[in-house]
């Protein structure tokens, strides 16, 4: 996480947050299952995943959303996200190199809040989108 503060006056439509990257591991899947209580065997049992017609175990959608959420808060600051919604577009697979893309789609002032709207996406290095969504954050104005 960055200690740098994002100020409303410094944000413009089209700006991009720094890209975050994460290679999904099987350990991530087991760790997330334990933390979330989501023990669906499709996420940790290779034999059952293959028997169900999958090529392998695959990542939890909420884990992928969490990667994207972390990148958002790294950009706008912890506690500043006011809205975050996504659509799960594709499964994630162990060994995939996942990347975030966060683009400012607009800025606005509502009352005393300085808001930044974001297009947020998680994709692999081949460009396949895994999670697609949008977020709104409140950021401080320059003193």
N, C-alpha and C positions, 0 to 999 in steps of 0.2 A: 504494500500500500504506500502511496505517495503522501508526503507531508505537505505538498504543495496545495494551495487552496485555489479552486476554480471560481473566478468572479464573473458575475453576470455580464459586466461590460466587456469582458475578454472573450465572450462566446459569440460565434456567428453561425448562421445556417451553413451546413456543409463541413464544419469542423469535425475532425475525427479524434476519438480517444485513442490512446496508445493500445496496440494490439496485445492481447494476452494469449498465451499458448499453454496447452496441457496435453501430454500424451496419456490417453486413457489406459489404465492397467487393470488387470484382474484384481489386484489388491484394492484399487479404488472401489470396485464393485462390491467386494466383501465388506470393506470398511463402511461404505455407504449403507449397505443392507443392515449392518449392525446398528449404525447410528439412527437410521430412519425407521427400522422395524419392518422394512419391505423385503421379505424373504422369498419373493417370487423366484422359483427355481430358474426361470429364464435368464436371471441375472448372475447366477453363480454355479449352476449345475449343467455342465457341458452335455452330459448324456441326455438329460431331459430336454434341453434346448434343441438338440439335434433331432430327437424323437418328435418334437413339435414342429419340425420343418425349418428350423433356423439353422444358419451355417455355424453358429457358435452362440455363446452367451452374449448378451448385449447390455449396454449401459442403461441405468435408470434415467428416465426423462428428467426427473427432478434434480438429479446430479448435474446433468447438462445445463439445466436452468440455473443451478447454483454457480456453475463456472461463469456463466454470463452475468449473473447478478453480482458476483464478486468484481468482475471487470467494471461494471457500472458504478459500484460504490467506490472503487479505486479512482474513478474519473471524477465523480461529483461529490464524493465525501460520504462517510458513514452517517446514516440517519437522515440523509437528504432525499432519498427516493420516496416519491409520493404515490407512484403508480408503476406497476411492472406487470405486463401480461405477455404471454407467449403462445405460440402454436408449435407443437412438436412435429417437425417435418420428416425426419428420418431417424432411424436408430443409429446409435453410436456403438462402435466395436472396439474390443481390446486392441491396443496397438495404434489406434487412430490418433493422429496429431490434430488436435482441435484448436481452432483460433477464433477469437472474438472480433467483431466489427461493430463499432458503435459510432453512429453519425448523428450530429445535431440536425434536426429537421425544423426547428423553430425555437424562438425565444418569445416570452411574453411576460407582462406584469399583470397580476390579478390581486387587487388590494395592495397589501404590502409585501406580497411574495413575488420573487423573481424566479420564473419558471423556465426550464430548459426541456424541450421535447426531444426524444431520441428514438432513432430506428436502431434496434439491437439485433444482432445475429451471431450464431455460432455455426461455424462451418469447418470442414476438414481441409487439408492442404490441396485436395483436388477440386475444391470449390463447392462441394455438395453441402447445401444448407441443412443443418441438423435441428436448429431452434431458430425461430423467427418471431420477432415481437417488437414491442415499443415500451417506452418508459418515459416518465416525467419526473424531474427532480427540481427541488427548490435549492437555489444557490445564493450565496450572499452577494450583496452589492458592495462595490469598493467603498471603503470608509472615506 
